[in-house]
Amino acid sequence: MVLEVTAKTPDGKVVYQDSKVYMPVPQQLGRGDRMGRGPYDKSGILVDWAFHPLEEKKEEYRIFVPAKDGKPENYEYIVEVELWYVPFGSKDEYSQLWRKTTQQITFSKKEPY
């Protein structure tokens, strides 16, 4: 599973982008981007960063927005969060989008900044 978070301005300019991978790490070939064995055959797991059935995860992201003269340049941002199933460790033609949510965030114009 890969969680991707992107914050954009209304005109489409990306101001923040991050991703986090949730998957078991096999003991054999556990370094780098090579899976060793397929995700269906994880024998000897070193670390388990996978999502399990009915398990909930809470992630917190701090998104710093651009500012000009101590004030934000744009008061509206669109935050997109996508959860991808990646069966072979990286996004390819076999990857599937499981969940996607988009939320618009508006900052109030309180003084002083």
N, C-alpha and C positions, 0 to 999 in steps of 0.2 A: 504494500500500500504506500502511496505517496500522497502527502498533503501539500498542496500548493496554495500560497496566499499571495495575492497581488492587490496593490492599492494604485488607483489611477485617478487622474483628474477627469472632469466631464468630457474634455476634448480628446481623451485617450492616452495622455502622457503618463507613463509608468513612473511612480515615485517610490515604490517599495515592492520588492519581490523576494520571496523566500520559499523553501520547500523542506520537508522533513520526511524521511523514509521510515516506515514501520515494516520490518520483516525479520524473520529469524536469520541468524548468521550461522552457516554450517561450519563444522570444525575443519573440514577439508576445503582448501582453497577459500578460506574465509576472508582473505584480504583482497582489496581492490574491487573491481566491479564484476568479477567472475563469480558465478553462483556455485560452481563445483557440481553439486547435484541439483536437480530441479526442486522447486518449492514444494512439490508433493512428496519428496523423499528426503526429509531432513533428519538425518541420523547424527547424533552427537552434536547437539546444538550448544554453542558457546554462550551466546546471548540471545534472548528472545525479545525482540522489539515488535512483535506482530500484534495485530488486533485479534482478540479471541472472541468467541460468541458471547453476546450480551455484555461485553466489556465497554466501558465508557472512558474516553480520554478527554482531558481538558488542556488546551494549549493556550498560552498567552503570548501575544506579539505586541511589541512596542514599535509603533510606526512613527518615525519622526518626519514631519511634513516640512517642505521648503518654506522659508520665511524671508521677507525683504523688509529691512528697516525695523526688525523686531516684530513684524506682523505677518501672519500667513499670507502667501500670495493668492491662494485660492481657498475659499471656505468650504467647498464641497469636494468630497472624495468618494470614489466607488471602490468598495472592497469586495473582491471575488475570492471565494474559497472553493477549491476543487479537491475531491478525494478520488484518486485513481487506483485501480487494481492493476499491478504490473507483475505478471506471472514469472517473468524471466529477469527481474532485477532492474530493468530500465524501460522507459517508455518506447514502445515499438508498435507494430501493427497488431499485436495481440493484447495491448493494454485496453482497459475499459474504464470509462468515467462512471463512477458509482454515485457520487453526490456532487452537486454544485449549488452554491448559494451566493447571492449577490446582495449587498446592502449599501445604501448611500448614506454617508456620514456628513453632517453639516455642523460646522463650528459656529458658535455664537460670537458676536462682535462685542465682547466685553472689554472695557478699558481698565487698567493698563494691561499690556501684554507681557 
